[in-house]
Each structure stands twice: as structure tokens, then as C-alpha cells.
Amino acid sequence: MSNISEIRQLTGEEIHKEILLIKKQNLELRFKKATRQSFKSHLFKNNKRRLAQLLTVEQEVRSILLVIAFSL
């Protein structure tokens, strides 16, 4: 998934799973960097951007649900 419109089509649970996956990948990259194993450094930037997109959409969904809950 490359753009935010594709992320917006995911369910809340799928977004949460993607967030956990990205965080796990970041942890593994940090371990590889710390132990001086070979790793692809560009993945730090890609994961950071992807995580920000996922968290933004997750927050949008939460705020929409709050508005709906308070309007009832």
C-alpha cells in the first residue's frame, strides 16, 4: 500500500495490525543497526512515513466515531 486513500479503505483492526507490524519492523531494524548487521537504511524513512499515515487515519476514524457518539 502506497498512498493514503488505500489506507482509508482499511478497517480499524487492519490499521491497528499494520501499525503493530511497522513498529515491529522498526524494532528489528534498530537491533540490526545496533549489532552492525546489514540492513536497508532507507526502510527507516519508509516505515516512519507509513506509520505516520496509519496513525493519522486511525485518529481520523476515532474522531469521526466520537462525533457520531456525541450526536446521538
N, C-alpha and C positions, 0 to 999 in steps of 0.2 A: 504494500500500500504506500502510495507516494504522496497523495495530496489529502487535504483536509476534508474534501467532500466525500471521499471514500470512508474516512474515519467517522463522519457524521452518520453514515448508514449502519454502523455497528450498534449492537445492543449495549446496554450498560455493563453487562457481565463480560462481553467480549472486550470492551475497552479496558476494563479492570484487568483482565488476563494479559492483554497487550502491555499494560503498564508494568505489571509484575515481570513479564518476560524481558522488557527493556532494562529494568533495574537489575535483573539477574545477569544480563549480558554485560552491563556496565561493571558490575562487581567482578565478573570473570576477567574483563579487560584490565581492571585495576590490579588484580592479582598477577596477571601475566606481565604487566608493566613492572610491578614491584619485584618479581622474581627474574626479570630480564629475559623472559621467554619472547619468542617472536609473536607479534600481534600487529593488526592493521590499525594504525593510529587514527585513520580517518573515521573509524567507527565511533570514536568518542563524539565527534561533531554530529554525525548522523543520528546516533542514539539520543543525544541531548535535544536535537531538533524534534525528533519523533516523540520523545517523552513530553516535551512542551506542547506539542499539538494534541496529544492524547489527553493531557491534564486540562487543557483549555476546553476541549469538547466535553470532558467529564464535568467540569464546572458549569458549563452552559446548560447541560442536561439537569444538573442539580438545581440551578436557579429557576429553570422552567418548571420543574416539579414543585418547588416551593411556592411559586406564583400560583400555580394551579391549586395547591393545597390551601393557600390562604384565601383564594377567591371562592372556595366552597362554603 
